[in-house]
Amino acid sequence: MPQRAIPVMQFRGGSSKGLFFKATDLPADETERHRLILAAMEGGGGGDPRQIDGLGGATSLTSKVAVVSLSDKPDTDLDYLFLQVVVGAGRVSDGQNCGNILAAVLPFAIESGLFPAGSPTTTARINMVNTGGICEVTVQTPGGVVEYASNPAVGSAKVDGVPGTGAPILCNYLGIAGSTCGALLPTGQIRNRVNGIEVTCIDNGMPEVILRAADFGVTGYESPAELEADESLKRTLEGIRLAVGPLMNLGDVTNKTVPKLCLIAPPRAGGMISTRTFIPHRVHEAIGVLGAVSTATACLLPGSVADGIAVLPKNDDSGYSVEHPTGEFTVRLEQNVQNGMMEIGKSGVIRTARLLSRGEVLVPLLG
C-alpha cells in the first residue's frame, strides 16, 4: 500500500502530548485533513482505541494535534488550530481549545522556521482558531535557541503530572471569557438546576459545568479509575451534559467534546478547590489548562456552586491553586469590576514543553 510522508514534530505541551504540523503540509479540505490526521494517530483503519497502527498514545491526553501557520490578523503572529482525536471513535473534533498543547506552539513555530527567535526570550501573540481567543506566549530562547530544560539562567517550572522540571513558558490568555459560548455565564445565571442538580455553567476559555461531588454521593477525592468504573455516575453526568448543551449555546453536544464536567470538593492540600474533571467521558488524570482557568473563575463568583466549598486565598498575588488527581495547577486571574459585575481581563498560567521527535509520519493512502 502506498504511503504519504508528512513532516511532523511531536511535543509534550504541559501535561499533554501531540503531533504538530504546519498548515501548509496538510490538505486545506477539512474532511481530507481529518482523514490524514486519523491515519497518523490510529493507522489505516481508524477507530482503534489502542491506536496500535499509529502514533497516538491510546488516551485523550496523547491523541492531540496542533496545526500552526503565520497569522494574517493584524493583532496576532500565529494561528493555532487544535484538533482532538476522539480515541476509539474514528473522528476528529475541533470544538475546543487545548492550553497544554498551546504551550508548545511557539517552540514549534521557532523550531520549524515559521517564527524568528529573539534572545533571551521570544514572545508571540497566538490566535486560537477554534474560538478566536488570543494568548500571549513567552518562551526562553537564550542565543536564539529554544531552551526546554530548567537552569539558573532561564529559571525552573514544575507541571504536576509531568516528571522533573523545565524552562518556564508564560501563557497569558487575553479576554477569553465567553470565547466559545458567547458569555462568561452562558445561561445568564450563576446557578441552574438541571435534572434536579444545582450546576454552574461557565466559559472562561473552556466551557465547563461545575458540580458538587457530594450531590452525586461521591467524595470528589476518588481516583480517575474509580470514577470511570462508576457507570451509574457517568450516565447521570452525561444526562446533565446533554441537557445543558443548548442552555450554554452549544446545541446538541452528543458528539462534542464540550462542555467538560468538573466535580468539586473542599481542598485537601492547601489549595482553593479539589477537582475531578470528565473530559467529557474519561476522567482527566490532572486538569486541562483552560479547564483550570474556568474552574478557578467559578470559585471567585459569589453564589456559584463553589461558594462555601472553595477556600479563597487571603492574598491572590500567589495565584489560585486548583487541586487535581496528580497535584495542583496555579492560575492567575486579573479581575475587574464593571457596573457591579466581575470581569476577567487576563488569565495567566505557567507551563513547560519539550520537543520529543521530528521527522515524517507515513500515512496510508486509502482509496
One Martini backbone bead per residue (centre of mass of N, CA, C, O) as a GRO file, in nm:
protein
  367
    1MET     BB    1   0.094   0.038   0.026
    2PRO     BB    2   0.078   0.352  -0.019
    3GLN     BB    3   0.256   0.645   0.109
    4ARG     BB    4   0.250   0.945   0.303
    5ALA     BB    5   0.468   1.212   0.367
    6ILE     BB    6   0.474   1.404   0.680
    7PRO     BB    7   0.562   1.661   0.843
    8VAL     BB    8   0.678   1.629   1.194
    9MET     BB    9   0.607   1.700   1.539
   10GLN     BB   10   0.677   1.609   1.881
   11PHE     BB   11   0.505   1.718   2.177
   12ARG     BB   12   0.523   1.843   2.491
   13GLY     BB   13   0.238   1.998   2.657
   14GLY     BB   14   0.259   1.994   2.952
   15SER     BB   15   0.021   1.719   3.014
   16SER     BB   16   0.065   1.676   2.704
   17LYS     BB   17   0.042   1.515   2.370
   18GLY     BB   18   0.161   1.584   2.022
   19LEU     BB   19   0.098   1.680   1.693
   20PHE     BB   20   0.291   1.887   1.458
   21PHE     BB   21   0.176   2.116   1.204
   22LYS     BB   22   0.179   2.255   0.914
   23ALA     BB   23  -0.066   2.377   0.720
   24THR     BB   24   0.094   2.336   0.439
   25ASP     BB   25   0.112   2.003   0.498
   26LEU     BB   26  -0.197   2.016   0.464
   27PRO     BB   27  -0.502   1.997   0.381
   28ALA     BB   28  -0.759   2.224   0.329
   29ASP     BB   29  -0.949   2.004   0.351
   30GLU     BB   30  -1.112   1.887   0.619
   31THR     BB   31  -1.171   1.590   0.556
   32GLU     BB   32  -0.883   1.515   0.461
   33ARG     BB   33  -0.732   1.609   0.711
   34HIS     BB   34  -0.874   1.420   0.914
   35ARG     BB   35  -0.792   1.156   0.776
   36LEU     BB   36  -0.485   1.193   0.814
   37ILE     BB   37  -0.486   1.220   1.123
   38LEU     BB   38  -0.609   0.947   1.185
   39ALA     BB   39  -0.384   0.785   1.045
   40ALA     BB   40  -0.152   0.891   1.223
   41MET     BB   41  -0.280   0.793   1.502
   42GLU     BB   42  -0.435   0.493   1.405
   43GLY     BB   43  -0.435   0.439   1.106
   44GLY     BB   44  -0.601   0.301   0.839
   45GLY     BB   45  -0.875   0.224   0.992
   46GLY     BB   46  -0.963   0.336   1.243
   47GLY     BB   47  -1.100   0.329   1.574
   48ASP     BB   48  -0.857   0.247   1.754
   49PRO     BB   49  -0.805   0.250   2.097
   50ARG     BB   50  -0.487   0.167   2.075
   51GLN     BB   51  -0.326   0.284   1.827
   52ILE     BB   52  -0.115   0.067   1.699
   53ASP     BB   53  -0.092   0.207   1.385
   54GLY     BB   54   0.008   0.467   1.543
   55LEU     BB   55   0.099   0.768   1.739
   56GLY     BB   56  -0.083   0.719   1.951
   57GLY     BB   57  -0.163   0.674   2.324
   58ALA     BB   58  -0.475   0.585   2.401
   59THR     BB   59  -0.536   0.888   2.481
   60SER     BB   60  -0.647   1.208   2.503
   61LEU     BB   61  -0.358   1.331   2.595
   62THR     BB   62  -0.215   1.161   2.323
   63SER     BB   63  -0.449   1.279   2.086
   64LYS     BB   64  -0.305   1.543   1.964
   65VAL     BB   65  -0.338   1.854   1.760
   66ALA     BB   66  -0.134   2.087   1.570
   67VAL     BB   67  -0.208   2.375   1.363
   68VAL     BB   68   0.033   2.587   1.199
   69SER     BB   69   0.051   2.949   1.135
   70LEU     BB   70   0.054   3.232   0.997
   71SER     BB   71  -0.087   3.539   1.060
   72ASP     BB   72  -0.336   3.782   0.917
   73LYS     BB   73  -0.365   3.922   1.175
   74PRO     BB   74  -0.280   4.225   1.324
   75ASP     BB   75  -0.276   4.100   1.649
   76THR     BB   76  -0.120   3.843   1.530
   77ASP     BB   77   0.124   3.577   1.455
   78LEU     BB   78  -0.043   3.308   1.515
   79ASP     BB   79  -0.198   3.007   1.415
   80TYR     BB   80  -0.417   2.782   1.617
   81LEU     BB   81  -0.516   2.449   1.563
   82PHE     BB   82  -0.722   2.232   1.739
   83LEU     BB   83  -0.708   1.865   1.763
   84GLN     BB   84  -0.924   1.592   1.853
   85VAL     BB   85  -0.880   1.263   1.904
   86VAL     BB   86  -1.125   1.026   1.932
   87VAL     BB   87  -1.098   0.759   2.106
   88GLY     BB   88  -1.245   0.496   1.912
   89ALA     BB   89  -1.431   0.688   1.699
   90GLY     BB   90  -1.308   0.797   1.423
   91ARG     BB   91  -1.255   1.112   1.512
   92VAL     BB   92  -1.256   1.476   1.479
   93SER     BB   93  -1.212   1.761   1.695
   94ASP     BB   94  -1.285   2.144   1.698
   95GLY     BB   95  -1.453   2.234   1.986
   96GLN     BB   96  -1.164   2.320   2.115
   97ASN     BB   97  -0.923   2.388   2.332
   98CYS     BB   98  -0.554   2.371   2.421
   99GLY     BB   99  -0.327   2.474   2.663
  100ASN     BB  100  -0.104   2.265   2.657
  101ILE     BB  101  -0.039   2.265   2.353
  102LEU     BB  102   0.007   2.573   2.329
  103ALA     BB  103   0.290   2.577   2.476
  104ALA     BB  104   0.424   2.448   2.189
  105VAL     BB  105   0.380   2.645   1.948
  106LEU     BB  106   0.626   2.836   1.953
  107PRO     BB  107   0.848   2.624   1.946
  108PHE     BB  108   0.756   2.511   1.674
  109ALA     BB  109   0.781   2.771   1.505
  110ILE     BB  110   1.085   2.792   1.550
  111GLU     BB  111   1.183   2.503   1.465
  112SER     BB  112   1.030   2.540   1.165
  113GLY     BB  113   1.065   2.862   1.070
  114LEU     BB  114   0.810   3.054   1.116
  115PHE     BB  115   0.963   3.189   1.372
  116PRO     BB  116   1.152   3.416   1.523
  117ALA     BB  117   1.418   3.437   1.739
  118GLY     BB  118   1.518   3.560   2.027
  119SER     BB  119   1.695   3.745   2.301
  120PRO     BB  120   1.620   3.549   2.570
  121THR     BB  121   1.333   3.593   2.444
  122THR     BB  122   1.000   3.492   2.316
  123THR     BB  123   0.717   3.663   2.166
  124ALA     BB  124   0.366   3.569   2.108
  125ARG     BB  125   0.063   3.599   1.930
  126ILE     BB  126  -0.213   3.373   1.965
  127ASN     BB  127  -0.449   3.231   1.754
  128MET     BB  128  -0.743   3.068   1.848
  129VAL     BB  129  -0.929   2.931   1.611
  130ASN     BB  130  -1.166   2.785   1.756
  131THR     BB  131  -1.248   3.085   1.924
  132GLY     BB  132  -1.059   3.365   1.889
  133GLY     BB  133  -0.852   3.370   2.087
  134ILE     BB  134  -0.582   3.507   2.296
  135CYS     BB  135  -0.222   3.432   2.332
  136GLU     BB  136   0.053   3.521   2.530
  137VAL     BB  137   0.382   3.401   2.454
  138THR     BB  138   0.671   3.294   2.654
  139VAL     BB  139   1.002   3.200   2.571
  140GLN     BB  140   1.308   3.042   2.603
  141THR     BB  141   1.594   3.207   2.398
  142PRO     BB  142   1.897   3.163   2.422
  143GLY     BB  143   2.060   3.255   2.139
  144GLY     BB  144   1.795   3.163   1.961
  145VAL     BB  145   1.720   2.908   2.151
  146VAL     BB  146   1.535   2.666   2.262
  147GLU     BB  147   1.454   2.615   2.606
  148TYR     BB  148   1.357   2.328   2.806
  149ALA     BB  149   1.544   2.346   3.037
  150SER     BB  150   1.638   2.387   3.346
  151ASN     BB  151   1.802   2.687   3.477
  152PRO     BB  152   1.948   2.964   3.612
  153ALA     BB  153   1.893   3.150   3.356
  154VAL     BB  154   1.562   3.065   3.312
  155GLY     BB  155   1.463   2.864   3.513
  156SER     BB  156   1.176   2.704   3.689
  157ALA     BB  157   0.928   2.439   3.624
  158LYS     BB  158   0.624   2.278   3.748
  159VAL     BB  159   0.429   1.995   3.633
  160ASP     BB  160   0.181   1.827   3.726
  161GLY     BB  161   0.232   1.499   3.578
  162VAL     BB  162   0.542   1.575   3.534
  163PRO     BB  163   0.849   1.496   3.516
  164GLY     BB  164   1.012   1.724   3.657
  165THR     BB  165   1.158   1.999   3.487
  166GLY     BB  166   1.138   2.335   3.331
  167ALA     BB  167   1.111   2.577   3.127
  168PRO     BB  168   0.938   2.856   3.131
  169ILE     BB  169   0.595   2.917   3.018
  170LEU     BB  170   0.415   3.201   2.931
  171CYS     BB  171   0.050   3.230   2.965
  172ASN     BB  172  -0.166   3.487   2.827
  173TYR     BB  173  -0.498   3.531   2.850
  174LEU     BB  174  -0.716   3.731   2.636
  175GLY     BB  175  -1.035   3.770   2.662
  176ILE     BB  176  -1.193   3.456   2.696
  177ALA     BB  177  -1.465   3.517   2.774
  178GLY     BB  178  -1.696   3.347   2.584
  179SER     BB  179  -1.547   3.214   2.327
  180THR     BB  180  -1.779   2.983   2.283
  181CYS     BB  181  -2.071   3.084   2.433
  182GLY     BB  182  -2.067   3.430   2.465
  183ALA     BB  183  -2.025   3.386   2.786
  184LEU     BB  184  -1.936   3.338   3.101
  185LEU     BB  185  -2.261   3.307   3.150
  186PRO     BB  186  -2.453   3.143   2.925
  187THR     BB  187  -2.736   3.130   3.096
  188GLY     BB  188  -2.743   3.403   3.291
  189GLN     BB  189  -2.652   3.226   3.543
  190ILE     BB  190  -2.497   3.110   3.833
  191ARG     BB  191  -2.747   2.911   3.853
  192ASN     BB  192  -2.865   2.574   3.792
  193ARG     BB  193  -3.129   2.338   3.739
  194VAL     BB  194  -3.037   1.997   3.652
  195ASN     BB  195  -3.186   1.718   3.706
  196GLY     BB  196  -3.181   1.821   4.026
  197ILE     BB  197  -2.906   1.986   3.981
  198GLU     BB  198  -2.666   2.197   4.080
  199VAL     BB  199  -2.521   2.446   3.859
  200THR     BB  200  -2.227   2.580   3.686
  201CYS     BB  201  -2.200   2.774   3.398
  202ILE     BB  202  -1.884   2.808   3.215
  203ASP     BB  203  -1.664   3.055   3.012
  204ASN     BB  204  -1.299   3.074   3.044
  205GLY     BB  205  -1.206   2.903   2.758
  206MET     BB  206  -1.395   2.668   2.897
  207PRO     BB  207  -1.652   2.468   2.886
  208GLU     BB  208  -1.833   2.434   3.201
  209VAL     BB  209  -1.946   2.207   3.459
  210ILE     BB  210  -2.027   2.272   3.788
  211LEU     BB  211  -2.001   2.025   4.058
  212ARG     BB  212  -2.103   1.860   4.337
  213ALA     BB  213  -1.999   1.566   4.453
  214ALA     BB  214  -2.208   1.517   4.688
  215ASP     BB  215  -2.464   1.508   4.489
  216PHE     BB  216  -2.345   1.194   4.397
  217GLY     BB  217  -2.208   1.027   4.640
  218VAL     BB  218  -1.924   1.162   4.639
  219THR     BB  219  -1.614   1.307   4.729
  220GLY     BB  220  -1.379   1.398   4.500
  221TYR     BB  221  -1.116   1.181   4.569
  222GLU     BB  222  -1.114   0.999   4.356
  223SER     BB  223  -1.009   0.816   4.120
  224PRO     BB  224  -1.034   0.794   3.790
  225ALA     BB  225  -1.095   0.486   3.787
  226GLU     BB  226  -1.332   0.490   3.985
  227LEU     BB  227  -1.515   0.681   3.818
  228GLU     BB  228  -1.514   0.515   3.548
  229ALA     BB  229  -1.658   0.259   3.699
  230ASP     BB  230  -1.916   0.451   3.734
  231GLU     BB  231  -2.192   0.416   3.549
  232SER     BB  232  -2.409   0.581   3.692
  233LEU     BB  233  -2.258   0.847   3.703
  234LYS     BB  234  -2.210   0.879   3.398
  235ARG     BB  235  -2.507   0.890   3.316
  236THR     BB  236  -2.584   1.138   3.483
  237LEU     BB  237  -2.377   1.336   3.362
  238GLU     BB  238  -2.465   1.308   3.065
  239GLY     BB  239  -2.750   1.417   3.107
  240ILE     BB  240  -2.656   1.698   3.189
  241ARG     BB  241  -2.485   1.769   2.943
  242LEU     BB  242  -2.716   1.751   2.734
  243ALA     BB  243  -2.900   1.968   2.874
  244VAL     BB  244  -2.683   2.219   2.868
  245GLY     BB  245  -2.603   2.273   2.581
  246PRO     BB  246  -2.830   2.478   2.493
  247LEU     BB  247  -2.784   2.674   2.741
  248MET     BB  248  -2.466   2.722   2.623
  249ASN     BB  249  -2.476   2.744   2.303
  250LEU     BB  250  -2.405   2.424   2.185
  251GLY     BB  251  -2.627   2.238   2.162
  252ASP     BB  252  -2.568   1.936   2.044
  253VAL     BB  253  -2.331   1.727   2.248
  254THR     BB  254  -2.300   1.427   2.181
  255ASN     BB  255  -2.032   1.481   1.964
  256LYS     BB  256  -1.890   1.648   2.187
  257THR     BB  257  -1.618   1.779   2.404
  258VAL     BB  258  -1.843   1.979   2.488
  259PRO     BB  259  -1.874   2.001   2.793
  260LYS     BB  260  -1.726   1.992   3.080
  261LEU     BB  261  -1.688   1.807   3.397
  262CYS     BB  262  -1.678   1.937   3.742
  263LEU     BB  263  -1.582   1.802   4.035
  264ILE     BB  264  -1.628   1.927   4.366
  265ALA     BB  265  -1.415   1.998   4.657
  266PRO     BB  266  -1.258   2.032   4.919
  267PRO     BB  267  -0.959   2.100   5.006
  268ARG     BB  268  -0.639   1.900   5.099
  269ALA     BB  269  -0.354   2.084   4.996
  270GLY     BB  270  -0.394   2.416   5.020
  271GLY     BB  271  -0.601   2.500   4.829
  272MET     BB  272  -0.910   2.600   4.680
  273ILE     BB  273  -0.969   2.325   4.511
  274SER     BB  274  -1.123   2.019   4.426
  275THR     BB  275  -1.077   1.790   4.138
  276ARG     BB  276  -1.292   1.623   3.881
  277THR     BB  277  -1.256   1.558   3.526
  278PHE     BB  278  -1.470   1.541   3.256
  279ILE     BB  279  -1.353   1.488   2.885
  280PRO     BB  280  -1.634   1.380   2.917
  281HIS     BB  281  -1.579   1.039   2.951
  282ARG     BB  282  -1.319   1.097   3.087
  283VAL     BB  283  -1.071   1.113   3.338
  284HIS     BB  284  -0.861   1.330   3.440
  285GLU     BB  285  -0.534   1.315   3.569
  286ALA     BB  286  -0.591   1.621   3.597
  287ILE     BB  287  -0.595   1.936   3.427
  288GLY     BB  288  -0.681   2.165   3.228
  289VAL     BB  289  -0.600   2.475   3.164
  290LEU     BB  290  -0.888   2.596   3.093
  291GLY     BB  291  -1.030   2.442   3.314
  292ALA     BB  292  -0.884   2.584   3.548
  293VAL     BB  293  -0.978   2.868   3.477
  294SER     BB  294  -1.284   2.820   3.500
  295THR     BB  295  -1.285   2.709   3.788
  296ALA     BB  296  -1.153   2.949   3.932
  297THR     BB  297  -1.368   3.152   3.848
  298ALA     BB  298  -1.611   3.018   3.990
  299CYS     BB  299  -1.487   3.056   4.283
  300LEU     BB  300  -1.523   3.388   4.263
  301LEU     BB  301  -1.836   3.350   4.249
  302PRO     BB  302  -2.098   3.455   4.392
  303GLY     BB  303  -2.327   3.174   4.410
  304SER     BB  304  -2.189   2.943   4.337
  305VAL     BB  305  -2.127   2.605   4.384
  306ALA     BB  306  -1.844   2.694   4.527
  307ASP     BB  307  -1.983   2.826   4.743
  308GLY     BB  308  -1.842   2.701   5.050
  309ILE     BB  309  -1.589   2.528   4.928
  310ALA     BB  310  -1.405   2.732   4.864
  311VAL     BB  311  -1.063   2.852   4.937
  312LEU     BB  312  -0.969   3.159   4.963
  313PRO     BB  313  -0.718   3.355   4.936
  314LYS     BB  314  -0.579   3.624   5.102
  315ASN     BB  315  -0.356   3.620   4.861
  316ASP     BB  316  -0.358   3.656   4.502
  317ASP     BB  317  -0.053   3.677   4.410
  318SER     BB  318  -0.012   3.346   4.406
  319GLY     BB  319  -0.281   3.251   4.330
  320TYR     BB  320  -0.485   2.970   4.212
  321SER     BB  321  -0.540   2.654   4.355
  322VAL     BB  322  -0.588   2.354   4.165
  323GLU     BB  323  -0.688   2.053   4.244
  324HIS     BB  324  -0.574   1.719   4.153
  325PRO     BB  325  -0.485   1.388   4.114
  326THR     BB  326  -0.153   1.496   4.061
  327GLY     BB  327  -0.214   1.788   4.213
  328GLU     BB  328  -0.154   2.119   4.085
  329PHE     BB  329  -0.302   2.443   3.966
  330THR     BB  330  -0.192   2.762   3.878
  331VAL     BB  331  -0.386   3.065   3.874
  332ARG     BB  332  -0.405   3.385   3.708
  333LEU     BB  333  -0.624   3.666   3.784
  334GLU     BB  334  -0.771   3.944   3.622
  335GLN     BB  335  -0.969   4.174   3.796
  336ASN     BB  336  -1.286   4.330   3.721
  337VAL     BB  337  -1.522   4.602   3.777
  338GLN     BB  338  -1.841   4.623   3.601
  339ASN     BB  339  -2.130   4.725   3.702
  340GLY     BB  340  -2.094   4.504   3.946
  341MET     BB  341  -1.918   4.317   3.758
  342MET     BB  342  -1.720   4.056   3.695
  343GLU     BB  343  -1.403   4.066   3.525
  344ILE     BB  344  -1.180   3.900   3.294
  345GLY     BB  345  -0.881   3.999   3.146
  346LYS     BB  346  -0.656   3.790   3.267
  347SER     BB  347  -0.492   3.464   3.210
  348GLY     BB  348  -0.240   3.294   3.400
  349VAL     BB  349   0.025   3.060   3.302
  350ILE     BB  350   0.248   2.784   3.372
  351ARG     BB  351   0.465   2.608   3.153
  352THR     BB  352   0.582   2.323   2.971
  353ALA     BB  353   0.821   2.188   2.723
  354ARG     BB  354   0.895   1.930   2.455
  355LEU     BB  355   1.093   1.800   2.223
  356LEU     BB  356   1.073   1.462   2.093
  357SER     BB  357   1.025   1.485   1.768
  358ARG     BB  358   1.142   1.450   1.418
  359GLY     BB  359   0.981   1.429   1.081
  360GLU     BB  360   0.785   1.158   0.954
  361VAL     BB  361   0.462   1.066   0.860
  362LEU     BB  362   0.304   0.765   0.761
  363VAL     BB  363   0.030   0.757   0.530
  364PRO     BB  364  -0.218   0.591   0.420
  365LEU     BB  365  -0.350   0.540   0.092
  366LEU     BB  366  -0.681   0.561   0.056
  367GLY     BB  367  -0.960   0.488  -0.158
   0.00000   0.00000   0.00000
